[in-house]
Amino acid sequence: MKEERINKGKFNIGKVEKICKIGKKTLRYYDRIGLLSPSEIKDNGYRYYDKENLYTIPVIKYYKQSGFTLEKIKALLNSSDYKIIEKSFEEKILELKKEEEKLKLKKTSIEDWYSLIKEAKMIKEFNLSEIKIKYLEKAEMIFLEQEFDYDYLESIINVEFTNYIEKIDNAITGPVMIEFSSFEERLNGKTKKIRILQKGLKTAEKDLLIEIGECLVVSAYHIGSHKTINTTYEKIKKWLINYNYKIEGPCYERYILDYWTTKDESNFVTEIMIKLKIDK
């Protein structure tokens, strides 16, 4: 095949297809848009390509691999000004950097969601519903203050919060959290206002963020519907009294498995966290 390519000046479309691993349909389309035309078309319609045509095909393939459109490839092939080519490559690098950032955001979001599913699976499999004290790492969260009427679906699949995230040109990841003003208010059904919290994926202005954590918290998982979550709150209250622990500050609900992942409320997993008061 190599000897034939050197000695023969013309190649019919079938031969080009075989040598360059490119379909006849694609070659005809390239001709139609003026990207790569045969060097000769006989009266009978047969197409013939010369060596210059042949060696253009790998260049087209490389440009396509690099993400250039056929229209842009056509312009690059027809350009003799290297500055235009340089500018095109510079623009493509910037475009790919933006795409890379978008892909990174998507990957982080999916990985975080996946980790929540694994966490919920472990909690359910081992029935990890005991109350414990743990250290809550410091975190900065995007927040939005809202009215609250104990409609969990409305608060977790939160249209207003979603619109707010888009408005500030950010993206979110990890579990939705609700900050209640106090444990007692939440337990007694007296909460009127809440803060919706979620981790941002992009840098945000300081006034759009709230800092949580960097403290010890009382933690308990509630397995099942939010309609029965007060049973876990009551359990926490008895535990606090029994061990003579004091709490302070807001109360948090962290939704590990919820409406975002399943419609089966019996599979919901929610973590309740309250800051432990440390006597100095």
C-alpha positions in Angstrom: 0.0 0.0 0.0 2.8 2.4 0.9 4.5 1.8 -2.6 1.2 2.4 -4.3 0.7 5.7 -2.5 4.2 6.9 -3.6 4.1 5.9 -7.2 0.5 6.8 -8.0 -0.6 10.4 -8.3 -4.4 10.0 -8.1 -6.6 8.1 -5.7 -10.2 7.4 -6.1 -12.6 7.9 -3.2 -12.6 4.2 -2.3 -8.8 4.2 -2.1 -8.8 7.3 0.1 -11.4 5.7 2.4 -9.2 2.6 2.7 -5.9 4.5 3.2 -7.0 7.2 5.5 -9.8 5.4 7.4 -12.4 7.9 6.5 -15.9 7.2 5.1 -17.0 8.1 1.6 -20.0 9.9 3.0 -17.7 12.1 5.1 -15.5 12.9 2.2 -18.5 13.9 0.1 -19.7 16.1 2.9 -16.3 17.7 3.3 -16.4 18.5 -0.5 -19.9 20.0 -0.2 -18.8 22.4 2.6 -15.6 23.3 0.9 -13.3 21.8 3.5 -11.7 19.1 1.3 -12.4 18.8 -2.4 -11.1 16.3 -4.9 -8.4 17.5 -7.1 -10.4 16.2 -10.1 -14.0 15.1 -10.8 -14.4 13.1 -14.0 -17.4 13.6 -16.4 -18.7 10.3 -15.0 -18.7 11.8 -11.5 -15.8 9.8 -10.2 -13.7 11.7 -7.7 -9.9 11.6 -7.6 -7.7 13.0 -4.9 -4.0 13.8 -5.1 -1.3 13.4 -2.4 -1.8 16.9 -1.2 -5.5 16.1 -0.5 -4.5 12.9 1.1 -2.1 14.6 3.6 -4.7 17.2 4.5 -6.9 14.5 6.1 -4.7 13.8 9.1 -4.5 17.5 9.7 -8.3 17.7 9.7 -8.5 14.8 12.1 -6.1 16.4 14.5 -8.0 19.7 14.5 -11.2 17.8 15.1 -9.5 15.9 18.0 -8.5 19.3 19.4 -12.2 20.4 19.4 -12.2 22.8 16.5 -15.4 23.0 14.4 -15.4 22.1 10.8 -16.0 25.8 9.9 -13.0 26.8 12.0 -10.8 24.0 10.5 -11.7 25.3 7.1 -10.6 28.8 8.0 -7.4 27.5 9.5 -6.5 25.4 6.5 -7.1 28.3 4.2 -5.1 30.8 6.3 -1.5 31.7 5.5 -1.2 34.2 8.4 0.3 32.4 11.4 -1.0 35.2 13.7 -4.6 34.2 12.8 -3.7 30.6 13.6 -2.0 31.6 16.9 -5.2 33.6 17.9 -7.4 30.6 17.0 -5.3 28.3 19.2 -5.3 30.8 22.0 -9.1 31.1 21.9 -9.5 27.4 21.8 -7.3 27.0 24.9 -9.5 29.6 26.8 -12.6 27.8 25.6 -11.3 24.4 26.8 -10.3 25.9 30.2 -13.9 27.0 30.7 -15.1 23.5 29.7 -12.6 21.9 32.0 -13.9 24.1 34.9 -17.5 23.1 34.2 -16.5 19.4 34.0 -14.7 19.8 37.3 -17.8 21.3 39.0 -19.9 18.4 37.6 -17.5 15.8 38.8 -17.3 17.3 42.3 -21.0 17.5 42.6 -21.6 13.9 41.5 -18.8 12.6 43.8 -20.3 14.5 46.7 -23.8 13.1 45.9 -22.4 9.6 45.6 -20.6 9.9 49.0 -24.0 10.8 50.6 -25.6 7.7 49.1 -22.8 5.6 50.5 -23.1 7.3 53.9 -26.8 6.6 53.9 -26.3 3.0 52.9 -23.9 2.5 55.8 -26.1 4.2 58.3 -29.1 2.0 57.3 -27.2 -1.2 57.1 -25.7 -0.9 60.6 -28.7 1.0 62.0 -26.5 3.8 63.3 -29.1 5.7 65.2 -27.2 6.1 68.5 -26.5 9.6 69.8 -22.9 10.7 69.9 -20.6 13.7 70.2 -18.4 14.5 67.3 -16.2 17.4 66.0 -17.8 19.4 63.2 -15.2 20.7 60.8 -15.3 24.4 59.9 -17.2 25.1 56.7 -18.4 28.1 54.7 -21.9 27.7 53.3 -24.0 29.7 51.0 -27.3 30.6 52.8 -30.7 32.0 52.2 -33.1 33.0 55.0 -36.7 31.8 54.5 -40.1 31.4 56.1 -40.7 27.8 57.4 -43.9 26.0 57.8 -42.5 22.4 58.3 -43.0 21.6 54.6 -39.8 19.6 54.0 -40.3 18.9 50.4 -40.6 22.6 49.7 -37.5 23.4 51.8 -35.2 20.7 50.4 -36.2 20.8 46.8 -36.0 24.5 47.1 -37.0 26.5 44.0 -36.3 29.9 45.6 -32.8 28.7 46.7 -32.1 27.3 43.3 -33.0 30.5 41.7 -30.9 32.4 44.2 -27.8 30.2 43.4 -28.3 31.0 39.7 -28.7 34.7 40.4 -25.4 34.9 42.2 -23.7 32.8 39.5 -22.7 30.0 41.7 -23.2 26.2 41.9 -23.8 24.0 44.9 -22.7 20.6 46.1 -23.2 18.3 49.1 -26.2 17.9 51.3 -28.9 20.5 51.8 -28.9 21.7 55.4 -31.4 23.7 57.4 -30.3 25.9 60.3 -33.0 26.4 63.0 -32.6 29.2 65.5 -32.6 26.7 68.5 -33.1 23.1 69.4 -36.1 23.8 71.6 -37.9 25.9 69.0 -37.5 23.1 66.4 -38.6 20.4 68.9 -41.7 22.4 69.9 -42.7 23.3 66.4 -42.3 27.0 67.0 -39.8 27.7 64.2 -40.9 30.5 61.9 -37.7 31.3 60.0 -34.8 29.2 58.9 -31.6 29.4 56.9 -31.1 27.0 53.9 -27.4 26.1 53.7 -25.4 24.4 51.1 -21.7 24.3 50.1 -20.8 26.5 47.1 -18.6 25.3 44.3 -17.4 28.7 43.2 -15.8 31.6 45.1 -18.5 33.8 46.7 -18.6 37.2 48.4 -18.2 37.0 52.2 -21.6 38.5 52.8 -23.2 35.6 50.9 -21.6 33.0 53.2 -22.1 31.8 56.7 -19.5 29.9 58.7 -20.5 26.8 60.7 -18.6 24.2 62.6 -15.2 24.2 64.3 -16.9 22.9 67.4 -18.2 19.8 69.2 -21.8 18.8 68.4 -24.3 16.3 69.6 -25.2 14.2 66.6 -27.9 11.7 65.8 -29.2 10.1 62.6 -32.9 9.9 62.0 -33.8 7.0 59.6 -37.2 7.4 57.9 -39.7 10.1 57.1 -39.4 13.7 58.2 -42.9 13.3 59.6 -41.5 11.2 62.4 -38.2 13.1 63.0 -39.5 14.5 66.3 -39.0 11.0 67.8 -35.3 11.5 67.3 -35.4 15.0 68.7 -37.2 13.6 71.8 -34.5 10.9 72.1 -31.8 13.6 72.0 -33.5 15.7 74.6 -33.7 12.7 77.0 -30.0 11.8 76.3 -29.0 15.4 77.1 -30.9 15.3 80.4 -29.6 11.9 81.3 -25.9 12.8 80.7 -26.3 16.4 81.9 -25.0 17.9 78.7 -25.8 21.5 77.8 -26.3 22.8 74.2 -26.2 26.3 72.7 -26.7 28.1 69.5 -28.6 26.9 66.4 -29.7 23.4 65.5 -28.9 21.8 62.1 -30.6 19.2 60.0 -28.3 17.7 57.4 -30.2 15.8 54.7 -28.1 12.8 53.6 -30.8 10.9 51.7 -33.9 12.8 50.8 -36.3 13.8 48.0 -33.3 14.5 45.7 -32.5 10.8 45.5 -35.6 8.8 46.4 -39.4 9.2 46.7 -39.5 6.5 49.4 -39.6 8.5 52.6 -38.9 5.3 54.7 -35.3 5.4 53.2 -34.6 9.0 54.2 -31.6 9.6 56.4 -31.2 12.9 58.2 -28.5 14.0 60.7 -29.5 16.3 63.5 -26.6 18.4 65.0 -26.5 20.8 67.9 -23.5 22.6 69.3 -22.4 21.3 72.6 -21.8 24.0 75.3 -18.4 23.7 76.9 -18.1 25.2 80.4 -14.9 27.3 80.6 
